[in-house]
Amino acid sequence: MDILQFEFMQNAIAAGLLTAVICGIMGSLVVVNRIVFLSGGIAHAAYGGIGLAFYFKWPVMLGTMGFSLAASMLMAAVTLKARHRADTIIGVIWALGMAFGIIMVDLTPGYNVDLMSYLFGSILTVPRTDLLIMAGMGVFITGLTAVYYKEILAVSYDEEFARIRGVPVTRIYFGLIAMLGLTVVMVIQVVGLIMVIALMTIPPFIMEKYAKSLAGMMVGAAILGAVFTICGLWLSYRFDLTSGAAIIMVAGMGFLASLLLEQLTSTTRNKRLKKGQTDGTGTGTAPTSLSDAREG
Amino acid sequence: MLSDVNFTIREKDFIAVIGPNGGGKSTLLKLVLGLIKPDRGKIRVMGGAPGKFSPAIGYVPQNVHINEKFPITALDVVLMGCLDPGRNRPRISKEQEREAAMEILDRLNMAGHVHKRIGEMSGGQRQRVFIARSLMTHPRLLLLDEPTASIDTKGQTDFYKLLKTLNRDVAIMVVSHDLVIVSQHVKNVACVNKGLHYHSHEALTGDMLETMYSCSVEDVCRAHVIARGMPKNARTGKEA
């Protein structure tokens, strides 16, 4: 494996693995709480922070983080207060943030940032310092999730029950969205805002069908994300492709394969059920399973 | 929405709350649970404000089909019942919590489904899981919101039998549309329609059912019919 000799490749792999872990945890929470659209909104609105940071010559990471945190808190408040139009308002913030960022970059004298590198990221040019920050974030997010796991689980699964039991639902929700805002910025720097969404949704979505617990879903999604990232990186190296896009393509293939697999298993299960009924052998299990299927 | 409501749930009571949609049944439940506060008057749960002793009330939600795809097993849903961020109850170890959960699931004939995912169960099984969750804190009062909405007739009879067994240790307040089945099992009935009319057991006799059946045209609004059609002495009832 000669590609591992290059330092940029070692950094890219480390960044990919860290991203996979962070996205595995936060992505599972995003999927089960059905806030994919909201995370897309944060990711795109964060571009406003990038523009702002360029214009005022702030450190990009800090500027983007502040902007993204503000945007995510706004979206969290909107989803709680104006639930029925939340998606519309998030869509508006999404577009506004991005337009604002582009205009700020336009207004920045003599500066031309490549928008593409923020859309698809530049995992092959991740500096060591970013890696350290990502590692810190990974520890922070994993720790916070572990400490508040019970509460987060209750809020995600049955908000009403959590509220009755005195779990500070609103505080947990805002905390979750804030964590999401930080994650998105952190990961955008490396893999771009399009891949953030792909890595946060595809592995958790696949794992959700097989996991027995939210924690299991997080671990599985992290592993799956790591596999996708490594495969994508290898393909991008081998065939000279854009790394971010290659990783998304691999994840997309995984997504399609999981759908196909699900289709196949459900067809064979139905066939077996039918056979059991006509044989009269499956009388014990078939009716209950059928009623299950009907109710589900 | 609700006004002039005055009633008491005694220990080991079995009370049905019936009434038309929009009559305030859910509001009444939310008041008792402490999710909303009354504009006027007082609600006391075991002598304290509602919500303060929330583990003393077990709540079984109406919709047992929430988050069916959520990766969670029956056991983990039941263990959620131990949630107690206010530290109202003495701490017990994880193993003890697990043991308690298994015991309750066993009592509800769900021992074989402990490690099944919640989405793989039927509506009735899922409901038992939610009941088990509400029993984890050994509540004094069990609140059930339209519990038989997703169960067939045979299942409903079984379900009320189960509630009757549970009623030996815990007071039960059940919101229901189905007066026919409710009247066979509960001790008292509260008709909620803007106000609250309390009928103690003695009132739950043939008279009442007859009134109900004869007015089947107004089926949608049974409670209203009963509340209006009840003889005066029954309406004022004996307040517990």
Interface residues (C-beta under 8 A of the other chain):
Chain A: V32 K150 E151 L153 A154 S156 Y157 D158 E160 F161 A162 R163 I164 R165 G166 V167 P168 M207 E208 K209 A211 K212 S213 L214 G216 M217 T288 S291 D292 E295 G296
Chain B: L33 G34 L35 G51 S54 P55 I57 Y59 P61 I66 N67 E68 K69 F70 P71 I72 T73 D76 V77 M80 L83 D84 P85 G86 H115 R117 G119 E120 M121 S122 G123 R133 S150
